[in-house]
C-alpha cells in the first residue's frame, strides 16, 4: 500500500503562497483520487482539495479560487499550491488517497499563518 509524506509547511505571512508537496512511497499512476486535508486546532480533519486520475479537481469552499492541486505521476507527488494565505488557514495539512486506496495517515505538515 502506498504511503504519503507531506512537507513544505512552516511559519508564513498572510498573503504568501507556499507549495506543499506530498510524496508517495510508490506509484500513484493507478490511484484514482488523492486529496489534501487540514486539521485546525480543536477541529476535526476536513477535506481541502482532491484530484482524480483524469485531473478533475474539487475544492472546499473556503479555498476555492485561492488553492490549486496538481499531481505528477513521474515524481509520484501531489502538490497543494496555497495562495493568498489567511490566518484561518493555519492547520496541519495531510494528504491521502480516497476510497479503497486510503492509506494510514502520515504526520502531516504544520502551516502557521501570521497576520
Backbone as CSV, one residue per row, in Angstrom:
resi,resn,N_x,N_y,N_z,CA_x,CA_y,CA_z,C_x,C_y,C_z
1,UNK,0.846,-1.194,0.000,0.000,0.000,0.000,0.875,1.235,0.000
2,UNK,0.533,2.180,-0.849,1.306,3.410,-0.948,1.074,4.279,0.290
3,UNK,2.151,4.817,0.829,2.079,5.771,1.940,2.476,7.152,1.425
4,UNK,2.052,8.172,2.164,2.284,9.544,1.729,3.032,10.332,2.794
5,UNK,3.964,11.169,2.365,4.738,12.012,3.274,4.591,13.462,2.837
6,UNK,4.066,14.264,3.765,3.837,15.676,3.488,5.010,16.519,3.970
7,UNK,5.248,17.638,3.308,6.287,18.576,3.737,5.945,19.959,3.200
8,UNK,6.824,20.913,3.479,6.671,22.247,2.913,6.002,23.260,3.811
9,UNK,5.570,22.807,5.010,4.910,23.734,5.918,5.900,24.597,6.667
10,UNK,5.364,25.422,7.546,6.197,26.305,8.356,5.419,27.541,8.733
11,UNK,6.143,28.533,9.199,5.533,29.814,9.559,5.581,30.735,8.349
12,UNK,4.422,31.189,7.916,4.352,32.066,6.743,3.527,33.301,7.072
13,UNK,3.705,34.321,6.274,2.964,35.567,6.447,1.657,35.512,5.652
14,UNK,0.669,36.214,6.110,-0.574,36.348,5.336,-0.244,36.821,3.928
15,UNK,-0.921,36.239,2.961,-0.718,36.637,1.578,0.355,35.856,0.843
16,UNK,1.170,35.114,1.575,2.221,34.333,0.920,1.632,33.124,0.194
17,UNK,2.468,32.477,-0.616,1.979,31.397,-1.489,2.897,30.180,-1.451
18,UNK,2.928,29.446,-0.371,3.758,28.248,-0.321,3.140,27.101,-1.127
19,UNK,3.991,26.164,-1.493,3.527,24.956,-2.166,3.916,23.751,-1.327
20,UNK,2.951,22.915,-1.040,3.190,21.733,-0.230,3.297,20.510,-1.132
21,UNK,4.416,19.783,-1.053,4.495,18.522,-1.773,4.074,17.347,-0.902
22,UNK,3.490,16.372,-1.525,3.125,15.126,-0.860,3.725,14.012,-1.704
23,UNK,4.740,13.365,-1.162,5.462,12.343,-1.909,4.968,10.956,-1.514
24,UNK,4.627,10.173,-2.516,4.140,8.817,-2.278,5.306,7.830,-2.265
25,UNK,5.121,6.744,-1.522,6.180,5.728,-1.411,6.223,4.813,-2.631
26,UNK,5.208,4.900,-3.474,5.162,4.101,-4.689,4.435,4.853,-5.787
27,UNK,4.120,4.168,-6.822,3.484,4.813,-7.969,2.063,5.279,-7.649
28,UNK,1.755,6.475,-8.135,0.396,6.992,-7.968,-0.388,6.920,-9.271
29,UNK,0.200,6.329,-10.293,-0.438,6.322,-11.617,-1.825,5.709,-11.591
30,UNK,-2.007,4.690,-10.762,-3.289,3.982,-10.749,-4.157,4.316,-9.534
31,UNK,-3.752,5.324,-8.786,-4.571,5.757,-7.649,-5.572,6.776,-8.169
32,UNK,-6.840,6.406,-8.087,-7.870,7.205,-8.764,-7.950,8.640,-8.248
33,UNK,-7.952,8.792,-6.938,-8.193,10.120,-6.375,-7.305,10.332,-5.148
34,UNK,-6.629,11.460,-5.106,-5.755,11.824,-3.984,-6.153,13.210,-3.511
35,UNK,-6.173,13.373,-2.201,-6.629,14.646,-1.664,-5.725,15.217,-0.591
36,UNK,-5.887,16.492,-0.364,-5.263,17.187,0.762,-6.360,17.501,1.780
37,UNK,-5.965,17.403,3.069,-6.878,17.640,4.163,-6.216,18.571,5.162
38,UNK,-6.999,19.218,5.991,-6.406,20.057,7.024,-7.109,19.811,8.351
39,UNK,-6.356,19.991,9.417,-6.917,19.883,10.765,-6.432,21.075,11.566
40,UNK,-7.348,21.978,11.848,-7.038,23.160,12.637,-7.135,22.801,14.121
41,UNK,-6.492,23.566,14.977,-6.540,23.288,16.412,-7.967,23.172,16.926
42,UNK,-8.265,22.080,17.628,-9.579,21.886,18.200,-10.653,21.455,17.230
43,UNK,-10.276,21.193,15.988,-11.275,20.818,14.980,-10.933,19.460,14.382
44,UNK,-11.910,18.877,13.710,-11.676,17.619,13.033,-10.985,17.840,11.697
45,UNK,-10.342,16.819,11.227,-9.719,16.874,9.904,-10.800,16.997,8.835
46,UNK,-10.559,17.855,7.860,-11.560,18.061,6.825,-10.883,18.173,5.453
47,UNK,-11.630,17.853,4.411,-11.056,17.927,3.054,-10.758,19.367,2.646
48,UNK,-9.687,19.513,1.891,-9.316,20.811,1.320,-9.458,20.773,-0.194
49,UNK,-8.873,19.761,-0.807,-8.901,19.647,-2.271,-8.568,18.207,-2.637
50,UNK,-9.036,17.790,-3.811,-8.636,16.485,-4.307,-8.538,16.529,-5.817
51,UNK,-7.825,15.546,-6.350,-7.608,15.491,-7.787,-7.723,14.044,-8.237
52,UNK,-8.413,13.838,-9.342,-8.605,12.489,-9.840,-7.508,12.129,-10.837
53,UNK,-7.539,10.885,-11.261,-6.549,10.387,-12.203,-6.645,11.105,-13.545
54,UNK,-7.815,11.655,-13.840,-8.022,12.390,-15.093,-7.699,13.869,-14.947
55,UNK,-7.399,14.298,-13.726,-7.094,15.705,-13.490,-8.255,16.528,-12.991
56,UNK,-9.415,15.903,-12.829,-10.567,16.626,-12.291,-10.312,16.978,-10.833
57,UNK,-10.630,18.215,-10.473,-10.344,18.694,-9.119,-11.608,19.126,-8.390
58,UNK,-11.530,19.055,-7.069,-12.598,19.555,-6.202,-11.941,20.362,-5.094
59,UNK,-12.624,21.400,-4.647,-12.066,22.250,-3.598,-13.132,22.557,-2.556
60,UNK,-12.675,22.665,-1.306,-13.558,23.146,-0.254,-13.877,24.613,-0.528
61,UNK,-15.048,25.032,-0.088,-15.485,26.393,-0.389,-14.499,27.447,0.105
62,UNK,-13.894,27.219,1.268,-13.049,28.259,1.852,-11.692,28.394,1.166
63,UNK,-11.372,27.506,0.217,-10.108,27.647,-0.508,-10.317,27.834,-2.006
64,UNK,-11.562,27.756,-2.457,-11.825,27.927,-3.888,-11.295,29.274,-4.366
65,UNK,-10.600,29.248,-5.484,-10.046,30.474,-6.039,-8.707,30.873,-5.443
66,UNK,-8.292,30.188,-4.358,-7.005,30.517,-3.731,-6.011,29.366,-3.820
67,UNK,-6.465,28.141,-3.694,-5.583,26.976,-3.712,-5.707,26.235,-5.035
68,UNK,-4.647,25.540,-5.379,-4.657,24.673,-6.554,-4.024,23.346,-6.168
69,UNK,-4.428,22.287,-6.840,-3.876,20.963,-6.583,-3.433,20.361,-7.904
70,UNK,-2.322,19.656,-7.884,-1.822,19.016,-9.090,-1.148,17.714,-8.698
71,UNK,-0.972,16.842,-9.687,-0.309,15.566,-9.427,0.706,15.301,-10.533
72,UNK,1.836,14.759,-10.137,2.910,14.441,-11.066,3.212,12.955,-10.922
73,UNK,2.748,12.171,-11.867,2.925,10.719,-11.772,4.374,10.294,-11.970
74,UNK,5.155,11.098,-12.657,6.581,10.773,-12.837,7.335,10.916,-11.519
75,UNK,6.921,11.887,-10.723,7.573,12.129,-9.433,6.809,11.510,-8.275
76,UNK,5.670,10.884,-8.557,4.821,10.300,-7.504,4.508,11.323,-6.421
77,UNK,4.169,12.506,-6.857,3.974,13.625,-5.933,2.671,14.360,-6.259
78,UNK,1.977,14.758,-5.198,0.793,15.601,-5.332,1.102,16.924,-4.638
79,UNK,0.828,18.015,-5.304,1.155,19.337,-4.781,-0.110,20.101,-4.392
80,UNK,0.014,20.863,-3.308,-1.038,21.808,-2.942,-0.418,23.200,-3.013
81,UNK,-0.822,23.967,-3.996,-0.382,25.349,-4.122,-1.344,26.226,-3.337
82,UNK,-0.813,26.869,-2.321,-1.629,27.698,-1.437,-1.342,29.160,-1.763
83,UNK,-2.353,29.902,-2.144,-2.195,31.315,-2.492,-3.035,32.181,-1.557
84,UNK,-2.556,33.398,-1.372,-3.283,34.393,-0.564,-3.701,33.793,0.782
85,UNK,-2.709,33.245,1.482,-2.989,32.608,2.755,-3.554,33.594,3.765
86,UNK,-4.406,33.061,4.629,-5.034,33.829,5.695,-4.749,33.133,7.019
87,UNK,-4.771,33.869,8.133,-4.546,33.214,9.432,-5.484,32.025,9.660
88,UNK,-6.687,32.077,9.101,-7.657,30.982,9.263,-7.212,29.694,8.562
89,UNK,-6.198,29.793,7.713,-5.676,28.602,7.039,-4.697,27.832,7.917
90,UNK,-4.382,28.365,9.082,-3.462,27.685,9.995,-4.013,26.316,10.373
91,UNK,-3.201,25.288,10.127,-3.646,23.913,10.364,-2.489,22.965,10.066
92,UNK,-2.689,21.708,10.423,-1.809,20.651,9.947,-2.429,20.123,8.660
93,UNK,-1.611,20.032,7.618,-2.089,19.586,6.320,-1.601,18.165,6.041
94,UNK,-2.531,17.335,5.604,-2.250,15.937,5.302,-2.669,15.626,3.873
95,UNK,-2.070,14.594,3.308,-2.606,14.101,2.042,-2.840,12.608,2.168
96,UNK,-3.728,12.111,1.346,-4.063,10.703,1.370,-4.888,10.389,0.140
97,UNK,-4.904,9.118,-0.197,-5.775,8.660,-1.271,-7.204,8.557,-0.744
98,UNK,-8.145,8.616,-1.659,-9.537,8.430,-1.292,-9.972,7.012,-1.634
99,UNK,-11.015,6.569,-0.985,-11.606,5.282,-1.316,-10.750,4.100,-0.911
100,UNK,-10.737,3.086,-1.749,-10.071,1.831,-1.395,-8.546,1.978,-1.327
101,UNK,-8.013,3.039,-1.888,-6.563,3.288,-1.833,-6.147,4.032,-0.572
102,UNK,-7.100,4.329,0.312,-6.783,5.095,1.521,-5.700,4.385,2.332
103,UNK,-4.664,5.158,2.720,-3.540,4.630,3.499,-3.647,5.105,4.943
104,UNK,-2.721,4.655,5.758,-2.627,5.212,7.107,-2.256,6.682,6.995
105,UNK,-2.749,7.488,7.901,-2.453,8.913,7.863,-0.994,9.149,8.251
106,UNK,-0.349,10.068,7.546,1.011,10.445,7.864,1.057,11.490,8.964
107,UNK,2.228,12.062,9.143,2.424,13.052,10.208,1.844,14.410,9.843
108,UNK,1.680,14.650,8.561,1.200,15.960,8.130,2.300,17.006,8.195
109,UNK,1.979,18.190,7.739,2.914,19.306,7.804,2.166,20.529,8.335
110,UNK,2.750,21.155,9.341,2.089,22.280,10.008,2.286,23.557,9.194
111,UNK,1.196,24.235,8.912,1.253,25.549,8.281,0.661,26.550,9.267
112,UNK,1.468,27.523,9.645,1.019,28.560,10.562,1.103,29.896,9.848
113,UNK,-0.031,30.568,9.747,-0.106,31.824,9.007,-0.230,32.974,9.996
114,UNK,0.731,33.873,9.953,0.687,35.037,10.839,0.139,36.243,10.083
115,UNK,-0.562,37.088,10.808,-1.184,38.260,10.161,-0.244,39.445,10.144
